[in-house]
Structures are given as structure tokens and as C-alpha cells.
Amino acid sequence: MSPSSAHQQPDVPESPATASGAPAAAPGTTQELAAALHKRLDGIESHLAAAVAAPAAGSAVPTRPAWRRETEAEQRWAVSAVILVAVGLQLFLPPRLTIHPHWMLPALELVLLVALVAMNPHRRLDRSSRALRAVSLSLVAAISLANGWSAVKLVRELVHGASGSDAVQLLGTGGAIWATNVIAFALWYWEWDRGGPAARALGAADYPDLLFPQMQQTGIAPADWEPGFLDYLYVAWTNATAFSPTDTMPLSRWAKMLMLLQSAVSLLTVVLVVARAVNILQ
């Protein structure tokens, strides 16, 4: 052995990784692993945020309730046609049951209807003003006054037994008053619910007065669905026949009181007229 080989190097203790047979970590590997881990966590977080936001952005469910959405204003043809029907029914009644002269209130209603059309000649009821509101409410009040007068006169005749002996004529008169009562209350619901047709189209009311099924559940009507006059006519009809609300619930106090009054008038008219007609037929 040479002198150089005889001179041995001092022993250096092995690291645990070397002793166990695993490769030793290269300089900077720990920092690279930490950076990669942070990057992976950031990616997972961004994917989760996108997954949560995607259903809200692509969902068909509106963020606003149905009564706060802006919709297209309804057309005037339905309410105008029904008002003309009410005028015709009033002219059909016997003169003894109407305010004299017999033609006065029906003529006033026609004048008010023409005035409304002249003030807002558009097909859709998308304008609102104090003048329009006053004329419109005056028209509904005139129809209600004329029909209320006729109903009181008819009930008075029935109570005193002075309604005549013709059952068919009595049923026709009672049916005309009952149908006009339905139209009058449909107009009140239509005019007062959330401020009227123009205000409903703007979605200005914080809360509804009448809650329709289409406003409670999504998927059963278009997203821009809005009740029109025919919907209120249906509400008035069902309330007059069932003497209680059916599918549409009154929420405000005035709506409940109107439904109560309509049910009372309808019940009184139907009971007295039918009872008297049956008595005549017997």
C-alpha cells in the first residue's frame, strides 16, 4: 500500500435519505413543490367559484319576484268589450229597476269609455296619469252604482213579493244583475291591484294585492307573465260562484273586503232570485 492510500479520509456520516436508499432532494426542490401546490389550490378554487356562479348566471329563475318585473302593457280590447257588455246588460233591465232616466248611466259609461280611448289612443295601456286614473275609476264607479241600485230594487221587490209572476223574466233580470256584478268587481280588482295596469307593467309595487298561481311557481308560465283583465274577470266569476277565493289569494285588506262584499251581493241575489222563481213555478 502506498503512503497516499495509507492516509485515509475521515468518515462522513450519511444523511437519512442516503442511508435509506432514497435519492437526496436537489437544492430548491422544496420551494418548487410549495409553489406548484399553491398553484394547484388556486386552480381548484377558481373552478369551484365558476361552478357556483354558472347556475346563477344561466338559470331561468329571475332574481326579482314576479310582481317586481317589468312587462309589456296589456291591450285594451278585453276590458273595452266587457264594459260594452255591462252597458248592454243595464239597458236590458226593466226601467223600474234602474235610475231614471233609464239611459242616463249607460250613456255616461259610454262617454267615459270614449274619453279614456281619446286620452290614451294606443292599443296598450302603458300610460298613467291622474286624469286617466280619475276617468277610469269614475267609469267603474258608474257601473257599480247602476248595478247596485238595480240589485237593491230587485231585492226589495223580492222581499215584498212584488216581482211579478213571470219566472223566466225574473231569472233573466237576476242573471243580468249578477253578471254585471261580476264585471264591476272584476274592474275593481283590475284597477286596484298593484296600482292598475300601467303600474303593473312597470313592476313598481313592492307587494302584490292578489297572488296568482303563475306568480308563485316558476316553470308554469312565461317569465314575463302578467295578469290581464280576463284573469281578473275569472277571479270575480269564481268568487261570485264559490263565494270564496279559489286559485288566486287576496293579500291586502282592501282585496279581502272587496271579495267579501262581492260574495255577499252574489249570495243574496242568487238565493232570493232562485227561491222566488221556484216559488212561482210551483
Residue pairs with C-beta under 8 A, 6 or more apart in sequence:
15 24
17 23
17 24
17 25
18 24
60 218
60 223
61 218
62 69
62 218
62 223
64 203
65 215
66 214
66 215
66 216
66 225
67 194
67 200
67 203
67 205
67 207
67 208
67 215
68 203
68 205
68 206
69 203
69 223
69 224
70 201
70 202
70 203
71 200
71 201
71 203
71 224
71 225
71 226
72 124
72 201
72 224
72 226
73 124
73 125
73 126
73 197
73 198
73 201
74 124
74 125
74 197
74 201
74 226
74 228
74 229
75 123
75 124
75 125
76 117
76 123
76 124
76 125
77 123
78 228
78 229
78 230
78 233
79 187
79 190
79 229
80 113
80 117
82 183
82 186
82 187
82 229
82 233
83 109
83 113
83 139
83 143
83 183
83 187
84 113
85 183
86 109
86 143
86 147
86 180
86 183
86 184
87 106
87 109
87 110
89 176
89 179
89 180
89 183
90 98
90 105
90 106
90 109
90 143
90 146
90 147
90 150
90 176
90 180
91 102
91 103
91 106
92 172
92 176
93 150
93 173
93 176
93 177
94 173
95 102
96 153
97 149
97 150
97 153
97 154
97 157
97 173
97 177
98 105
98 146
98 149
98 150
98 153
99 105
99 145
99 146
99 149
105 142
105 145
105 146
106 146
108 142
109 139
109 142
109 143
109 146
112 135
112 138
112 139
112 142
113 139
115 135
116 132
116 135
116 136
116 139
119 131
119 132
119 135
120 127
120 132
125 197
125 198
125 201
126 198
126 201
127 198
128 196
128 198
128 199
133 196
136 191
136 196
137 191
139 187
140 184
140 187
140 188
140 191
143 180
143 183
143 184
143 187
144 184
144 188
146 180
147 177
147 180
147 181
147 184
148 265
150 177
150 180
151 177
151 181
151 265
151 268
151 269
154 163
154 173
154 174
154 177
154 269
154 272
154 273
155 268
155 269
155 272
157 163
158 272
158 273
158 276
159 272
163 170
163 276
164 170
165 280
166 280
167 277
167 280
167 281
170 273
170 276
170 277
170 280
171 273
171 274
171 277
173 273
174 269
174 270
174 272
174 273
174 274
174 277
175 273
177 269
178 240
178 266
178 269
178 270
178 273
181 240
181 262
181 265
181 266
181 269
182 233
182 236
182 237
182 240
182 266
183 233
183 236
185 236
185 239
185 240
185 258
185 261
185 262
186 229
186 232
186 233
186 235
186 236
186 237
187 232
188 258
189 210
189 232
189 235
189 236
189 255
189 258
190 196
190 197
190 229
190 232
192 209
192 254
192 255
192 258
193 200
193 208
193 209
193 210
193 227
193 232
193 255
194 200
194 204
194 205
194 208
194 209
195 204
195 205
197 229
199 205
200 226
200 227
201 226
207 251
207 252
208 215
208 251
209 250
209 251
209 252
209 254
209 255
210 227
210 232
210 235
210 248
210 249
210 250
210 251
210 255
211 248
211 249
211 251
212 227
212 231
212 247
212 248
213 220
213 247
213 248
214 220
214 221
214 225
214 227
215 225
231 248
235 245
235 246
235 248
236 262
238 245
238 246
238 247
239 245
239 246
239 259
239 262
239 263
239 266
240 262
240 263
240 266
241 266
243 263
243 266
243 267
244 259
244 263
245 259
250 256
250 258
250 259
